[in-house]
Amino acid sequence: MEVLLYCCCGLDIHRDKIEACIQRGIDGEPEVFRQTFGTRKADLQNLGKWLEKHDCYTVAMESTGVYWMPVYEALETKSRYLENLWVVNANHMRNLPGRKSDVADAEWIATLLRHGLLEKSFVPSVEIRDLRECSRLHRTFVQERARYVNRLEKFLQTHGFKFSSVMSDILSVTGRKLLSVLRDTGELTRKDVERDGRRLRKSADEVASAVCGSLTKAEQRLLGQLLRKVDSCQEDVRSILEDMRLLSSPYQEELAIIDSVPGFDEESAMEIIAEISAEPPAYFSSAEKLCSWAGVVPRNDESAGKIKSRKTLHGNRYVKAILCQAAWAAVRTRHSPFHDWFWSHRSRLGQKKAIIAVARKLLKLIYHLLNTRQRYRPPLVAVV
């Protein structure tokens, strides 16, 4: 194989150690330098000095989980020394069976890099990575709040209070007033319902019969703890959302473009930018490659003329979740092309495949809009 790089380094990164291997030379067997480093700050500084000592300006790293991130950030600060800093996919460079070791892995990475056989993974700028960290924490807080809301509903049902039968949201303004009275007094009277439940569609008699019952002192305290926990989670969601708005302030034009697409709002627009960056064409040469990276395309698994599987790839689970959530909102927007397409293909493809197809259309549309710097207009759906 033709050697493309004179000097390069492969890093195999683990929780507590880094195996590094530098290969230098064009003709014949390369000159090899091996070294093991720790993963603490001082060790990462020594790694950077070691690379500079050997005039190595191209580095490829492979890691499980998030262990590569501090190494990448430490070397990224020395960008004036490093021409290329790559994170590569372990599945693309599996070593030969029976020759597996950490040292061999680092040398194998360097060998593949030296011959130009590796592909660089998508790593956005540090500003987008900060926004991504907030975005994923925001999603965790939202899910945690949903768990406590479900736990509250289970608690009420267990003790015979059918709040969800007479109101669409038990934590609406009316629902909170009634729950506060229940927490303080242990029961709800018809007078309480007539005073605090005037906005409900159900009659006072129906509501009173659904929420009649009583709680013991211990159960009142449990209800109070659940309500405080829900409020605490809601405050965490609000706080992290403010941080997201602050970090996404440089991308107001991109946010407005994504927000114009059916199914997206401010929150989902910030989340999608956090995952694919504000300029996806700078990292992905086509919308199809972006969709493949996101995992919203069928896999290509065919052998001897037989299709073995067409299941979607794993991809980026955060992007996929955002897109599917937006797709469900888009197909419920009447008189939109996504609504018409989904309901005309749902019976033939099945509901899950059809919604993934809509998610793919949305992602391709966002790629096109960000590339052309224009907002959504219905005729643009033709491009996807």
ZIJO-V153996 format. One record per helix or strand. SS is the DSSP state (A for helix, B for strand). FROM is the first residue (numbers start at 0). TO is the last residue. If there is no record, write none. Layout:
SS:FROM:TO / SS:FROM:TO
//
This chain:
B:6:12 / B:16:23 / B:30:37 / A:40:52 / B:57:62 / A:67:75 / B:83:86 / A:89:91 / A:101:113 / A:125:157 / A:162:165 / A:172:184 / B:186:186 / A:189:195 / A:203:209 / B:213:213 / A:216:246 / A:248:258 / A:265:275 / A:279:281 / A:286:293 / B:297:297 / B:300:302 / B:305:308 / B:311:311 / A:316:330 / A:336:348 / A:350:371 / A:377:382
//
